[in-house]
Structure formats: structure tokens, C-alpha cells
Amino acid sequence: MFIEMKNITKRFPGVIANDNISIKLGEGKVYAIVGENGAGKTTLMRCLCGELIPDSGEIRIDGVKVTISNPKKAMDMGIGMVHQRPLLFSSLNVLENIILEKEPSHLFGSAGKRHALSKIEDLMEHYGLEVDISRKVQDLSMSERQKVEILRLLYRNTKVLIFDEPTTYISPEEVEKLFKIFRKLVNESKIVIFISHKLDEIMKISDEIIVLKDGKVRGILKNDGVSRDELAKLMLGDVPVHQSGTASYLGGEEILFLKRISYVDGSNVVKLNNLSLRVNEGDVIGVTSFDGIGLKELVEIIVGIRKPVKGRIILKGKDITELDLRARRDLGISYIPEDPEVSVCSDMTVWENIVSTVVHRRAFSRGSILRFKNIFKFCERAIEGYDVKVHSLKASVKTLSGGNIRRLIIARELSSNPILLVAVEPTEGLDFKSVAFFRKKLNEVRRRGAVILFSSDFEELSRICDRVLIMKRGRLEK
């Protein structure tokens, strides 16, 4: 199978996401499509898999011009995408998600399910994609959901598999397993397309590298000796940005004190057990867990989404245990959640999302009357200060790339000058230039307050934080 995308252009209001791009893809290779946030990587592949229709240009498969008007047509042609956040029906089980819209009506019932089950079990064994097919998707981890989406494509005999930032939400061990699947796929003459900004992973797994910048192809390279700095220069157009830790800072007065916090969930499972933590001015503290138990609950208790069953929360000497999320924000706590989708409203504009957490303050409104001059000044400063690529403050957030949405969230949360920043997996989905920029901004926060970072990536926390604490049995240990 051979695919040619020729002179592909895709515009959004005020933005040319893909500008006359031409690439060729042949079977039996892993193609990495790289570029900084907003370079046009995902947009280009969404055109290939039928989720978007190019404004101009053409797509050819084995020399024949084709029109891919929707994902079903793409799938019929053997092209499918594994999304960064898998698009599955959470209320259905694994088997139902895999066979949905695939099995002929005469095969449904016990005979049809046996037929489907046999094929799925063969695929799971062959590719090492073990997952309990009876479980509902809503009960699966992100890596398990990713396996389901891969199985869904393989069940349909997909020949071109597009992976959009697939390593974002999975552990290093799971990344290694995924790359083994990549190699097995290309050994079977399939085409694997790997969208990423993680240069080390790109250089490890890809055969060819397609570099995009500002919607254009900056280079197409064979991965046979190209250096990390060469790639970085093509991506950024300037001197490569090397990642570095935050600056050291002598701690000051106490910012946060968690005093003997306990939490029990609805199933009577103890998630936090008499946990205590002191955070001082200037601290950048990392928190991780090798099993994930208790991390979510701890985050949500700090920011005010949940209340502990026992214990007190003190912010700069004030007991805030009974205060909600908004009240804690007004006292200087900012929160960057793991999932960008829960932190923005995609149908709202950029400016509406930026001021959504502060619009009730007197600087931006009086009663029901908005003070637009102050609002737009605040938003413009946030956009410029955090290099969010957007053509207009009135643009819908849904037109932004995933990386730019993360930048917007960071801009919103840090522009309010917090005394305590709570961030969960804050650098996921960001290119390495943006990661370095975020680390620089952390130093600004710590000069007036403190930072708590929650992540499953222990090495990343070790590079950024002054100290890293590990959650075990509902408590924090060094």
C-alpha cells in the first residue's frame, strides 16, 4: 500500500493549519510526524483519516485519487487513528466497542459473539494486547483504553494505523510494549504513523521523520544518524532548547499545611490515611505513586473539589477545610488538572475560557456588567506572556491544537498570580520547548509562593522538583 498526500491545505478561521503539505507513505515503515505544539501534525492526519476534509489538495492510494469524506470511508480504505484520548463508548464493554458497526446483522447473537471473540482473542495473543473484554470502558485505565482502540482497528484489518501522541498517558514500561507492537505491525507490511514531539522516542522507533513547522514541511529525514539537535533546530527554527530543572530557592514561610488528612471512598476503601504535609514558600514539591492510589483524592482535597473525612487544611494560617474550589481560588490556589477537557469549555471563546475563573472579581465585572477593557487587557497579556498561538481572542477554543489548549490553561492559572499552584501531569502534551518554558514559569511562582506537582513520571519530577514524595498506603514518604 502506498499513500500520497499532495498539496494539502487546511484552514481554520484566521489560521492555516496545513499549508500546501506533500508527503508520501509506504508500507513496512514507522513514520514519525513531529513538530512543536500547533505545527499542524494532528490536523494533517485527521485529513487522512476522514475526520477533516482538506480545503485543497488531493490524497492518492496506490496511485488512485480518493475522497475521504468521513472516518467510515477511511476505515473502508484501511486507514484508522488511535487518538491521544481514545474515542470509545464508556458505557459499553470492551467487546461491544471493538465489534460496533462491524459485524453483519446475521452474526449477532451467540454465534456472532463467538466468532468475534475468537478473532479478538487471536489478535490479543498475537500482538500482546491483553484486556478483559467483559469490562466496561469506563472502568479501564488509559493504557487499557488505548489497547481497545488498537484492537478495534486491527479487528477491521486496518493497514494504516495513525497514533496521535500515544505515549502521553502511559508508563515507560507500556511505551516499550507499544513500540514492540509498532515493529510487529511494520513487519506485517502495515504503515504506522507516530505523531509526537518526544524526540528520544521518535529517534528510537521511527524509520522516517517528517518535520512540520507553522503548517509546512520543514524536512523529511531518514532516521539513520540524524541528531536530536538537528531535529530540534528543524522544529523550532532556532537554537535548540535544552531541558533544565528549576532554580534553587531558599524556602520561607509556610504556605500550606495538610494536617492528618484521611479520606474513604464510596466503597469504604481508605485512600488517604492520616496524611500530613507542609509546603513552604519557595518549595517545588513532587508527588507520585507507583499504583496511583490516593493521588486523585489528595489533589481534589487540596483544591476544594472533595472534603476529607478527617483532618484540616491550612493555607497561610487560615483554615480552608470547608471552603469550595472557587473560594480557594480567590485565596490564591491555582489548579491545572490532568485532563484539559475538564478545564476548558470547547464551545466558548479563548477570552471566555481565560477569565472563567476570575470573571466574578471586581476588576472584571460589577454585578452582571462585564468590564471588557480590563478583560481583554488581561487576556492579551496572558496570551502573549505564555505564547499561546491563537489568531483572535474571540476564536473558539475547539480550533486550537491540544498543545495550545494546555498552554492556554497554564496561562490562565498562572496569570492570576497564585501563591500555590497544584498541577497534575502539567507537561504532558507539550513539546520540549514548551516544557522548558513551563519550568521557567515555575520559578516565578515559587518566588511568591509554592508549587505541588503530581505525576506518574518519577524522573521528570526529579528533574523539576526540590524533593519528591511517594504515596504509599495513603501516606506520603520520601
C-alpha positions in Angstrom: 0.0 0.0 0.0 1.3 3.4 -0.9 -0.2 6.8 0.1 0.5 10.2 -1.2 -0.9 13.4 0.3 -0.3 16.2 -2.2 -0.5 19.9 -1.7 -2.8 19.5 1.3 -4.1 22.8 2.7 -6.5 23.1 5.7 -7.6 26.4 7.1 -9.5 27.4 10.3 -10.7 30.9 11.0 -7.6 33.1 10.9 -5.2 30.1 10.9 -3.6 28.0 8.1 -3.1 24.7 10.0 -1.7 22.8 6.9 -0.1 24.9 4.2 0.4 23.1 0.9 1.8 19.9 2.5 3.0 17.0 0.4 4.2 13.7 1.9 4.5 10.0 0.8 4.0 7.0 2.9 4.9 3.4 2.0 4.2 0.1 3.7 6.5 -1.5 6.3 7.7 1.6 7.9 7.2 3.7 11.1 6.8 7.4 10.1 7.2 10.0 12.9 5.4 13.3 12.3 7.0 15.8 14.6 6.8 19.5 15.4 6.1 21.9 18.2 2.6 22.5 19.5 0.4 23.9 16.8 2.6 22.8 13.9 -0.3 21.0 12.2 0.6 17.4 12.9 -2.8 16.2 14.1 -4.7 18.3 11.6 -2.8 16.6 8.7 -3.6 13.1 10.0 -7.2 14.0 10.7 -7.5 14.8 7.0 -6.0 11.4 6.1 -8.4 9.5 8.4 -11.5 11.4 7.3 -12.2 13.5 10.4 -11.4 16.7 8.5 -11.7 17.5 4.8 -8.8 19.4 3.2 -9.7 22.8 1.6 -7.4 21.9 -1.3 -5.0 19.2 -2.4 -5.5 15.5 -3.0 -4.9 12.1 -1.5 -3.9 9.1 -3.6 -3.8 5.4 -2.5 -1.7 3.2 -4.8 -1.8 6.0 -7.4 -5.6 6.3 -7.4 -7.1 9.6 -6.3 -9.6 9.1 -3.4 -12.1 11.2 -1.5 -12.1 10.5 2.3 -15.1 12.4 3.5 -15.6 10.7 6.9 -13.9 8.2 9.2 -16.0 5.3 8.0 -14.8 5.8 4.4 -11.2 6.0 5.7 -11.7 2.7 7.6 -13.2 1.0 4.5 -9.9 2.0 2.7 -7.9 0.6 5.6 -7.0 3.8 7.4 -7.7 4.4 11.1 -6.5 6.5 14.1 -5.7 5.7 17.7 -6.4 9.0 19.4 -4.5 10.7 22.2 -7.6 10.2 24.4 -9.3 7.1 22.9 -12.7 7.7 21.4 -14.8 4.9 22.8 -18.2 4.4 24.3 -17.6 4.4 28.1 -20.9 2.7 28.9 -20.3 -0.3 26.6 -17.9 -3.1 27.4 -14.7 -3.9 25.5 -16.1 -6.5 23.2 -19.0 -4.2 22.2 -16.7 -1.3 21.5 -14.4 -3.5 19.3 -17.2 -5.0 17.1 -19.5 -2.0 17.0 -20.7 -1.3 13.4 -18.6 -4.1 12.1 -20.4 -7.4 12.4 -23.1 -8.2 9.8 -26.6 -8.4 11.4 -26.9 -12.1 10.8 -23.8 -12.7 13.0 -25.2 -11.1 16.1 -26.4 -13.3 18.9 -24.4 -16.2 20.4 -22.8 -17.4 17.2 -21.8 -13.9 16.2 -20.2 -13.2 19.5 -18.3 -16.5 19.5 -17.0 -15.6 16.0 -16.0 -12.1 17.2 -14.5 -13.3 20.4 -12.3 -15.9 18.7 -10.9 -13.3 16.3 -10.3 -10.8 19.1 -8.6 -13.4 21.3 -6.3 -14.3 18.4 -5.4 -10.6 17.9 -4.7 -10.1 21.7 -2.4 -13.1 21.8 -0.6 -12.1 18.5 0.1 -8.5 19.5 0.3 -8.8 23.2 -2.8 -6.6 23.8 -4.4 -8.4 26.8 -7.5 -6.7 28.2 -10.7 -8.1 29.8 -13.3 -7.9 27.1 -16.2 -8.1 29.6 -15.2 -4.9 31.5 -16.9 -1.6 30.7 -14.6 1.0 29.1 -15.4 3.5 31.9 -13.6 1.1 34.3 -10.4 0.9 32.3 -7.1 2.7 32.7 -5.9 5.0 29.9 -3.4 2.3 28.6 -6.2 -0.3 28.6 -8.4 2.0 26.6 -5.6 2.5 24.1 -5.4 -1.2 23.7 -9.1 -1.4 22.9 -8.8 1.2 20.2 -5.8 -0.6 18.7 -7.8 -3.8 18.7 -10.8 -2.1 17.2 -8.6 -1.1 14.2 -6.9 -4.5 13.9 -10.3 -6.2 14.0 -11.2 -4.2 10.9 -8.0 -5.3 9.1 -6.6 -1.7 9.1 -3.5 -1.3 7.0 -2.6 2.3 8.0 -2.5 2.9 11.8 -2.1 6.5 12.9 -1.1 7.0 16.6 -1.7 10.5 17.9 0.6 11.2 20.9 0.1 7.6 22.1 2.7 7.8 24.9 1.2 10.8 26.7 -0.8 8.9 29.3 1.1 5.6 29.6 4.0 4.4 31.7 7.6 3.9 30.3 7.0 0.1 30.5 3.8 0.4 28.5 5.7 2.6 25.9 8.2 -0.2 25.4 5.3 -2.7 24.8 3.7 -0.2 22.4 6.9 0.1 20.3 7.1 -3.7 20.1 3.6 -3.6 18.6 4.8 -1.0 16.1 7.6 -3.2 15.0 5.3 -6.2 14.6 2.9 -4.1 12.5 5.5 -2.9 10.1 6.9 -6.4 9.8 3.5 -7.3 8.5 3.8 -4.6 5.8 1.5 -2.1 7.6 2.1 1.6 7.7 2.5 3.1 11.2 2.3 6.9 11.7 3.5 8.2 15.0 2.6 11.8 15.9 4.8 13.0 18.7 7.1 15.8 20.0 9.2 13.5 22.2 12.5 13.4 20.4 14.0 10.5 22.3 11.1 8.2 21.5 11.0 9.4 17.9 14.6 8.6 17.3 14.2 5.2 19.0 11.3 3.9 16.9 10.9 5.7 13.6 12.2 4.8 10.2 11.5 8.2 8.6 10.8 11.6 10.3 8.5 14.3 8.8 9.1 17.6 10.5 6.3 20.3 10.4 6.6 23.9 11.5 3.9 26.5 11.2 1.8 24.2 9.0 4.6 23.5 6.5 7.0 20.6 5.9 10.4 21.7 7.2 12.2 18.4 6.4 11.8 14.7 5.7 14.6 12.7 7.1 15.7 9.0 7.3 16.4 8.1 10.9 19.9 6.8 10.2 22.2 9.1 12.1 20.2 12.4 12.5 20.9 14.0 15.8 18.5 15.3 18.4 19.7 18.8 17.9 19.2 18.7 14.2 15.6 17.7 14.7 15.1 20.4 17.3 16.5 23.0 15.0 14.2 22.0 12.2 11.2 22.0 14.6 12.0 25.3 16.3 13.9 27.2 13.7 16.4 28.5 16.2 18.9 27.2 18.8 17.6 24.0 20.5 16.1 24.4 23.9 17.6 22.0 26.4 15.5 21.0 29.3 16.7 22.0 32.7 15.5 22.0 36.2 14.0 24.9 38.2 16.4 27.2 40.0 17.0 26.5 43.7 15.3 28.8 46.1 15.6 29.2 49.9 12.2 28.4 51.4 10.3 30.9 53.5 7.0 31.0 55.5 4.5 28.1 55.5 2.1 28.2 52.6 0.1 25.0 53.0 -0.3 22.6 55.9 -2.3 19.4 55.5 -2.9 18.1 59.0 -3.7 14.4 59.4 -5.9 14.1 56.3 -8.0 11.0 55.9 -10.4 10.0 53.1 -12.6 7.0 52.5 -14.3 6.5 49.1 -17.9 5.4 48.4 -16.9 1.7 48.5 -15.4 2.2 52.0 -11.8 1.9 50.7 -9.2 4.0 52.5 -7.5 6.3 50.0 -5.8 8.7 52.5 -4.7 7.6 55.9 -3.7 10.3 58.5 -1.6 12.1 55.8 0.3 15.3 56.7 2.3 17.6 54.5 3.9 21.1 55.0 4.7 23.2 51.9 6.8 26.4 52.4 7.3 29.5 50.3 9.8 28.6 47.5 9.0 24.9 47.5 8.5 22.9 44.3 7.4 19.5 45.6 6.7 16.4 43.5 4.2 13.7 44.5 4.0 10.4 42.8 2.6 6.9 43.4 3.6 3.6 41.7 0.0 2.3 41.9 -1.9 5.6 41.6 -3.9 5.0 44.8 -4.9 8.2 46.6 -3.3 10.7 44.2 -6.5 11.9 42.7 -8.2 12.2 46.1 -5.3 14.2 47.5 -5.3 16.6 44.6 -9.0 17.2 44.8 -8.9 17.7 48.6 -6.2 20.3 48.3 -8.0 22.4 45.6 -11.5 22.0 47.2 -13.3 19.5 44.9 -13.6 16.9 47.8 -13.6 17.3 51.5 -11.6 15.0 53.8 -13.5 12.8 56.3 -10.9 13.8 58.9 -8.1 16.4 59.2 -7.6 20.1 58.5 -6.2 22.2 55.5 -4.4 25.4 56.4 -3.4 28.0 53.8 -1.1 30.7 55.1 -2.5 30.3 58.6 -6.2 30.2 57.5 -8.3 27.1 57.9 -9.8 26.4 54.4 -11.1 22.9 55.0 -14.7 23.8 54.5 -14.1 26.2 51.5 -15.0 25.2 47.9 -12.9 25.4 44.8 -13.9 29.0 43.9 -13.3 30.3 47.4 -9.8 28.6 47.4 -9.0 30.1 44.0 -9.8 33.6 45.4 -7.3 32.9 48.2 -4.6 32.1 45.7 -4.7 28.4 44.8 -4.5 27.7 41.1 -5.2 24.2 39.6 -4.0 22.6 36.4 -5.8 19.2 36.0 -4.5 16.3 34.1 -7.3 16.3 31.6 -7.6 19.6 29.6 -11.1 18.7 28.6 -12.4 19.2 32.2 -10.7 22.6 32.4 -12.0 24.4 29.3 -15.3 24.7 27.5 -14.5 24.0 23.9 -17.6 25.8 22.6 -16.6 29.0 24.4 -14.1 31.6 23.1 -10.5 32.0 24.1 -11.2 35.1 26.2 -14.1 33.4 27.9 -12.0 30.5 29.0 -9.1 32.6 30.2 -11.3 34.8 32.5 -13.7 32.0 33.5 -12.0 31.5 36.9 -11.7 35.2 37.8 -14.6 37.0 36.0 -16.5 37.4 39.2 -13.8 39.6 40.7 -14.3 43.4 40.8 -11.5 44.0 38.3 -13.5 42.2 35.6 -17.2 42.7 36.5 -19.6 44.6 38.6 -22.7 42.6 39.2 -23.8 41.4 35.8 -21.9 44.1 33.9 -18.6 42.9 32.4 -15.6 45.3 32.2 -14.4 44.3 28.8 -11.5 46.7 28.6 -9.9 45.0 31.7 -10.9 41.6 30.5 -9.3 41.9 27.1 -6.2 43.5 28.5 -5.8 40.6 31.0 -6.3 38.0 28.2 -3.9 39.7 25.8 -1.3 39.7 28.4 -1.9 36.1 29.2 -1.7 35.0 25.5 1.5 37.0 24.8 3.2 36.0 28.1 2.6 32.3 27.5 3.0 32.2 23.7 -0.5 30.7 23.1 -0.9 30.6 19.3 -4.3 32.0 18.5 -5.4 34.4 15.8 -8.1 36.1 17.9 -9.4 36.2 21.5 -12.8 35.6 20.0 -11.8 32.3 18.4 -13.4 29.1 19.7 -11.1 27.0 21.8 -12.1 24.0 19.7 -10.0 25.5 16.9 -6.8 25.2 19.0 -4.3 22.3 18.9 -4.1 20.1 22.0 -0.7 21.7 23.0 -2.1 25.2 22.7 -5.1 24.3 24.8 -2.6 23.2 27.5 -0.7 26.5 27.1 -4.0 28.4 27.5 -4.8 26.6 30.7 -1.3 27.2 32.1 -1.6 30.9 31.1 -5.0 31.2 32.8 -3.9 29.6 36.0 -0.5 31.4 36.4 -1.8 34.8 35.2 -3.8 35.2 38.4 -0.5 35.2 40.4 -1.2 32.2 42.7 0.5 31.6 46.0 0.0 27.9 45.5 0.0 26.1 42.2 -1.3 22.5 42.1 -0.6 20.8 38.8 -1.3 17.2 37.6 0.9 15.9 34.7 1.4 19.5 33.6 3.9 18.9 30.8 2.0 16.0 29.1 1.1 17.0 25.5 3.7 19.8 25.5 6.7 19.9 23.2 10.1 20.2 24.8 10.3 24.0 24.1 7.0 24.5 26.0 8.2 22.2 28.8 11.3 24.4 29.3 9.1 27.5 29.2 6.8 26.0 31.9 9.7 25.2 34.1 10.9 28.9 33.8 7.4 30.0 34.9 7.5 27.7 37.9 10.4 29.8 39.2 8.2 32.9 39.0 5.5 31.1 41.1 8.0 29.9 43.7 9.3 33.5 44.3 5.9 34.4 45.8 4.5 31.0 46.8 4.9 27.3 46.2 4.2 24.5 43.7 3.0 20.9 44.1 3.3 18.8 41.0 1.6 15.4 40.7 2.9 13.0 38.1 3.5 9.3 37.4 6.8 10.2 35.8 9.3 10.0 38.7 12.3 11.0 36.5 10.5 14.2 35.3 9.7 15.1 38.9 13.3 14.5 39.9 14.5 17.0 37.3 12.0 19.7 38.3 11.4 19.4 42.0 13.3 20.1 45.1 12.0 16.9 46.7 9.8 14.1 45.5 7.3 12.3 47.9 5.9 8.9 47.2 2.3 7.9 48.1 2.2 4.6 49.9 -0.7 3.2 51.8 -2.4 6.5 51.9 0.6 8.4 53.3 3.5 10.4 51.8 7.0 9.1 52.1 10.4 10.5 51.0 
